[in-house]
Amino acid sequence: MTVRPTTGRRHQREASEDGDTLIEVLIALFVLSMSSVAIILAFATSISSSAEQRNLSSVDTVLRSATQEAITQMQQNSGSYFGSCPAQGQPPQAESLEFPDLTSGYSAQVTSVSYWDSTQMTYDSSCTANATQLIAITVTSPKGNTYHISAVVGNPLPRTIPTASTPTQLVFIGQPGDGISGASLNPQPIVAVEDSNGNVVTSNLSSVTLTLNARNGATLSNCTGSEFYGVVTFSHCSVADAGLNYTITATDPIDGGLTSQASDPFDVAAADSALFTPTGASGGYARETE
């Protein structure tokens, strides 16, 4: 007698011999495509980070080159740049400097000049013949991005720059300006590392950091400092939380834990607030009053 397999068993055997269904193939293709996307994104992120690092390196080189060009031109022609003050209503001589030797596509301009006031022991806009000058340089990249750096330039002919000793104090030689929530303060703070006599320690290479003094718990964000001959120029400093009468304190943990006096107070308006309005070409903000 012949025994035939039941219908259920025959169906199970036939199903086990079938290939993958269309749904299973589609699921496998979806998983494979998602894995491929993840790998491609990882490669793209790595390439982007590498390109950004090269760009930052190039910008740093251009900033330092522009600074050296400015210092060299001013000191080689000290009679023109230090010997006398500009006529009333005329811009400082240093603002006419040109930078022909920068990397192709980059341009630079001296945007402001301050003069050392030995009486007040600070830099201000009042010109003094043969005084040391603090110049601010703006570099523009081929893509139109702007970067800023400051440098102290002394007149080498009538006298040499005082030789500074041990760093003993941090001083705001450029006060932070008002801003809008999440946007960079204008102007950005500038800090000098000085000795007890108020001389900039040009050999200093320490790390200066900034801390926001705020009662509402706000913090300072995105601050990057570039030190050049004892002067630290900060950029991209911003405060996300709107508030009034903020101040900033600078600290230097390397040189004996130096701490500066608080900066001048400044205000930050909400992004949609009418508290501040642009003042014009200077790029600053003026508080509206009722």
Backbone torsions as a table, in degrees:
resi	resn	phi	psi	omega
1	MET	NA	131.4	-179.0
2	THR	-92.1	129.2	179.6
3	VAL	-102.3	122.3	179.5
4	ARG	-97.2	144.0	178.8
5	PRO	-65.4	148.7	179.0
6	THR	-68.3	161.4	-178.5
7	THR	-62.6	-40.6	-179.2
8	GLY	-61.5	-44.5	-179.5
9	ARG	-66.2	-37.9	179.5
10	ARG	-63.9	-39.0	179.0
11	HIS	-67.0	-38.3	178.5
12	GLN	-63.5	-42.5	-179.6
13	ARG	-66.3	-39.9	179.7
14	GLU	-67.1	-36.5	179.3
15	ALA	-67.2	-35.8	-179.1
16	SER	-69.0	-23.7	-179.9
17	GLU	-90.1	-5.6	178.6
18	ASP	-72.7	157.0	174.7
19	GLY	-80.8	-173.7	178.1
20	ASP	-65.6	145.4	176.5
21	THR	-78.1	167.4	179.8
22	LEU	-62.0	-39.1	-179.9
23	ILE	-63.7	-42.4	179.5
24	GLU	-63.7	-39.2	177.6
25	VAL	-64.1	-43.3	179.9
26	LEU	-63.6	-40.7	178.3
27	ILE	-62.7	-43.3	179.3
28	ALA	-62.5	-41.8	177.8
29	LEU	-64.3	-37.7	179.0
30	PHE	-64.4	-46.0	179.3
31	VAL	-62.1	-41.9	179.4
32	LEU	-64.5	-41.4	-179.6
33	SER	-66.3	-39.2	178.9
34	MET	-64.7	-39.4	177.7
35	SER	-64.1	-40.3	179.4
36	SER	-64.7	-41.2	179.0
37	VAL	-61.7	-43.4	179.6
38	ALA	-60.6	-42.3	180.0
39	ILE	-66.0	-43.1	-180.0
40	ILE	-63.7	-41.5	178.5
41	LEU	-63.4	-37.8	178.8
42	ALA	-63.5	-43.9	177.0
43	PHE	-63.6	-41.7	-179.2
44	ALA	-63.3	-41.8	178.7
45	THR	-63.1	-42.5	179.1
46	SER	-62.7	-43.4	179.7
47	ILE	-65.8	-41.8	179.9
48	SER	-63.1	-43.1	179.3
49	SER	-63.0	-40.7	179.3
50	SER	-63.8	-42.4	179.4
51	ALA	-65.0	-40.1	179.3
52	GLU	-64.9	-39.3	178.5
53	GLN	-63.7	-41.3	177.6
54	ARG	-64.2	-39.0	179.8
55	ASN	-64.7	-44.3	178.9
56	LEU	-62.9	-38.6	177.8
57	SER	-63.8	-41.7	179.0
58	SER	-65.0	-42.8	179.7
59	VAL	-62.8	-42.6	179.3
60	ASP	-60.7	-42.3	178.6
61	THR	-63.4	-42.6	-179.5
62	VAL	-66.1	-41.2	179.0
63	LEU	-58.9	-45.6	-178.5
64	ARG	-69.9	-35.9	177.9
65	SER	-64.8	-43.2	178.8
66	ALA	-62.0	-40.6	179.2
67	THR	-63.3	-45.1	-180.0
68	GLN	-65.4	-38.3	177.8
69	GLU	-61.6	-44.3	-179.3
70	ALA	-63.4	-46.6	-179.1
71	ILE	-61.8	-44.9	-179.0
72	THR	-61.7	-47.1	-179.3
73	GLN	-62.6	-42.4	-178.0
74	MET	-68.2	-40.8	-177.2
75	GLN	-76.9	-28.8	176.6
76	GLN	-73.6	-21.9	178.0
77	ASN	-124.6	53.7	-173.6
78	SER	-62.8	-28.6	178.7
79	GLY	-61.5	-36.7	-178.8
80	SER	-79.6	-41.4	-172.8
81	TYR	-90.3	-21.3	-177.3
82	PHE	-120.1	-30.6	-169.3
83	GLY	-65.3	-28.4	-178.0
84	SER	-145.4	162.8	-179.8
85	CYS	-96.9	152.2	179.1
86	PRO	-65.6	154.2	177.1
87	ALA	-63.6	156.4	-177.9
88	GLN	-56.4	130.7	179.8
89	GLY	87.6	-7.1	179.5
90	GLN	-96.4	147.4	179.5
91	PRO	-72.1	159.6	175.9
92	PRO	-57.2	147.5	-176.7
93	GLN	-58.9	-36.1	-176.4
94	ALA	-63.7	-23.2	-179.4
95	GLU	-70.3	-9.7	178.1
96	SER	-94.7	3.5	-179.5
97	LEU	-60.6	145.8	175.2
98	GLU	-115.7	155.8	-175.0
99	PHE	-129.3	76.2	-174.2
100	PRO	-77.3	-14.5	-171.8
101	ASP	-102.9	14.7	178.3
102	LEU	-73.8	163.1	175.6
103	THR	-54.9	139.9	-176.6
104	SER	-52.9	133.1	178.9
105	GLY	97.7	-20.6	179.1
106	TYR	-93.3	149.7	174.3
107	SER	-136.5	158.5	-177.6
108	ALA	-143.0	153.3	178.6
109	GLN	-151.9	138.4	172.3
110	VAL	-77.8	118.2	-172.7
111	THR	-99.0	-19.3	177.3
112	SER	-158.5	153.4	-179.9
113	VAL	-135.5	131.0	174.1
114	SER	-122.0	152.7	-175.3
115	TYR	-117.4	142.8	-178.0
116	TRP	-72.2	125.8	177.0
117	ASP	-105.2	104.0	-175.7
118	SER	-68.4	-19.1	179.0
119	THR	-77.3	-47.8	-179.7
120	GLN	-87.4	-9.3	-179.8
121	MET	57.2	47.9	178.0
122	THR	-158.0	170.3	175.9
123	TYR	-95.5	136.5	175.1
124	ASP	-144.8	-179.8	-173.6
125	SER	-82.9	-6.9	-179.5
126	SER	-76.5	117.3	-175.6
127	CYS	-71.6	137.4	173.2
128	THR	-129.5	124.4	-179.0
129	ALA	-59.1	136.6	178.2
130	ASN	67.3	9.2	178.9
131	ALA	-78.9	151.3	172.8
132	THR	-62.4	142.4	-176.3
133	GLN	-118.2	144.5	173.2
134	LEU	-107.2	113.9	-177.6
135	ILE	-109.2	141.7	175.8
136	ALA	-108.8	128.2	-176.3
137	ILE	-116.6	133.1	175.0
138	THR	-110.7	125.1	178.6
139	VAL	-108.2	133.0	178.9
140	THR	-111.1	128.3	-178.1
141	SER	-82.4	168.7	177.3
142	PRO	-58.0	-25.4	180.0
143	LYS	-89.3	0.6	178.6
144	GLY	91.6	1.6	176.8
145	ASN	-74.4	144.5	-178.8
146	THR	-112.9	144.1	179.5
147	TYR	-134.3	150.7	-172.6
148	HIS	-128.6	146.4	176.2
149	ILE	-152.7	149.7	179.0
150	SER	-122.5	154.0	-179.8
151	ALA	-148.7	146.4	175.1
152	VAL	-93.9	128.2	-178.4
153	VAL	-124.2	123.3	179.6
154	GLY	-105.0	153.7	176.2
155	ASN	-80.4	115.3	-175.4
156	PRO	-77.9	-12.7	-172.9
157	LEU	-85.4	-58.1	-176.3
158	PRO	-69.8	-30.1	179.2
159	ARG	-161.6	158.6	177.1
160	THR	-89.6	158.1	175.9
161	ILE	-68.0	130.2	-178.8
162	PRO	-54.2	139.2	177.9
163	THR	-79.3	113.1	-177.3
164	ALA	-79.2	151.1	179.2
165	SER	-101.9	-136.5	-176.2
166	THR	-70.8	135.6	176.7
167	PRO	-60.7	130.7	179.7
168	THR	-128.6	-10.9	-177.4
169	GLN	-155.8	153.9	173.0
170	LEU	-112.8	133.3	-175.2
171	VAL	-131.2	133.6	173.6
172	PHE	-77.8	106.8	175.8
173	ILE	-96.0	-6.6	171.5
174	GLY	-137.0	112.4	-175.6
175	GLN	-79.3	144.9	176.2
176	PRO	-68.7	145.6	179.7
177	GLY	-103.9	175.9	178.9
178	ASP	-65.9	167.1	-179.8
179	GLY	-158.4	-176.2	177.2
180	ILE	-117.6	145.5	-176.7
181	SER	-47.5	123.0	177.4
182	GLY	82.3	-9.0	-179.7
183	ALA	-103.9	158.9	-177.6
184	SER	-65.4	139.3	175.5
185	LEU	-64.1	150.7	-178.0
186	ASN	-139.2	112.0	2.6
187	PRO	-82.5	171.2	177.8
188	GLN	-84.8	152.9	-178.6
189	PRO	-71.6	149.6	175.5
190	ILE	-130.1	129.8	-176.1
191	VAL	-122.0	136.8	176.6
192	ALA	-110.2	141.7	173.3
193	VAL	-95.5	117.0	-172.4
194	GLU	-123.5	161.3	172.1
195	ASP	-90.4	-174.3	-175.5
196	SER	-67.5	-18.1	178.9
197	ASN	-94.0	4.4	179.2
198	GLY	83.8	13.7	177.9
199	ASN	-88.6	135.6	178.1
200	VAL	-68.0	130.3	179.2
201	VAL	-82.6	90.7	-172.7
202	THR	-67.7	-17.7	179.6
203	SER	-89.6	1.7	-174.7
204	ASN	-73.3	136.5	177.7
205	LEU	-133.4	30.5	-176.0
206	SER	-82.5	176.5	-177.7
207	SER	-104.1	117.6	178.0
208	VAL	-104.9	129.6	179.2
209	THR	-119.6	157.2	-178.4
210	LEU	-116.0	142.6	177.4
211	THR	-129.5	133.1	179.5
212	LEU	-83.6	131.1	175.2
213	ASN	-95.9	109.2	-174.9
214	ALA	-146.0	138.7	178.7
215	ARG	-81.5	-20.4	-176.2
216	ASN	-92.0	9.6	178.0
217	GLY	82.5	5.1	179.9
218	ALA	-67.2	154.1	179.4
219	THR	-130.4	163.9	177.7
220	LEU	-89.8	135.1	-175.6
221	SER	-124.5	153.5	169.4
222	ASN	64.7	15.4	-178.0
223	CYS	-71.5	129.2	172.0
224	THR	-128.9	134.2	-178.1
225	GLY	-112.7	139.4	176.9
226	SER	-121.3	113.2	-176.6
227	GLU	-94.9	135.5	178.2
228	PHE	-143.1	112.2	179.1
229	TYR	52.4	47.8	173.8
230	GLY	83.6	-0.6	178.2
231	VAL	-113.2	123.0	-177.7
232	VAL	-104.8	114.1	178.1
233	THR	-98.8	122.8	-179.2
234	PHE	-98.0	151.9	178.5
235	SER	-142.0	156.8	176.4
236	HIS	65.2	12.9	177.9
237	CYS	-66.2	131.0	-179.0
238	SER	-145.8	161.7	177.1
239	VAL	-128.1	125.9	-176.3
240	ALA	-78.4	-30.9	-175.5
241	ASP	-96.0	126.3	177.7
242	ALA	-65.4	145.6	179.8
243	GLY	-179.0	169.0	-178.3
244	LEU	-114.8	151.8	173.2
245	ASN	58.2	40.3	170.0
246	TYR	-70.3	151.9	169.6
247	THR	-135.1	164.0	-179.5
248	ILE	-125.2	141.1	174.9
249	THR	-117.7	134.6	177.9
250	ALA	-99.8	140.8	177.9
251	THR	-132.8	150.5	178.2
252	ASP	-131.7	95.8	-175.6
253	PRO	-70.2	-17.7	-175.8
254	ILE	-82.0	-46.1	-176.3
255	ASP	-88.2	61.7	175.1
256	GLY	76.4	18.5	178.7
257	GLY	66.9	45.2	-178.8
258	LEU	-67.4	142.8	176.9
259	THR	-134.3	130.8	-178.5
260	SER	-81.6	167.6	166.3
261	GLN	-70.8	158.7	-179.8
262	ALA	-64.2	146.5	177.6
263	SER	-69.2	173.8	171.6
264	ASP	-63.4	146.9	-179.8
265	PRO	-68.7	149.6	176.9
266	PHE	-143.8	162.8	-176.8
267	ASP	-118.0	151.8	175.8
268	VAL	-126.8	122.0	-179.7
269	ALA	-94.6	153.0	173.9
270	ALA	-63.4	151.3	-175.3
271	ALA	-59.4	-30.5	-178.7
272	ASP	-102.7	17.2	-177.1
273	SER	-92.7	152.3	176.2
274	ALA	-98.5	15.7	-178.4
275	LEU	-61.6	-34.1	-179.6
276	PHE	-122.8	148.2	173.9
277	THR	-132.0	146.0	179.4
278	PRO	-59.0	142.3	-179.2
279	THR	-93.2	-7.7	178.4
280	GLY	124.0	-140.7	-171.9
281	ALA	-62.4	-27.2	-177.1
282	SER	-68.6	-21.1	178.0
283	GLY	82.5	3.0	-179.5
284	GLY	-86.8	-168.9	-178.2
285	TYR	-133.4	146.7	178.0
286	ALA	-120.4	138.6	-179.1
287	ARG	-77.5	132.6	177.3
288	GLU	-80.3	141.4	178.3
289	THR	-118.9	150.2	-178.2
290	GLU	-83.3	NA	NA
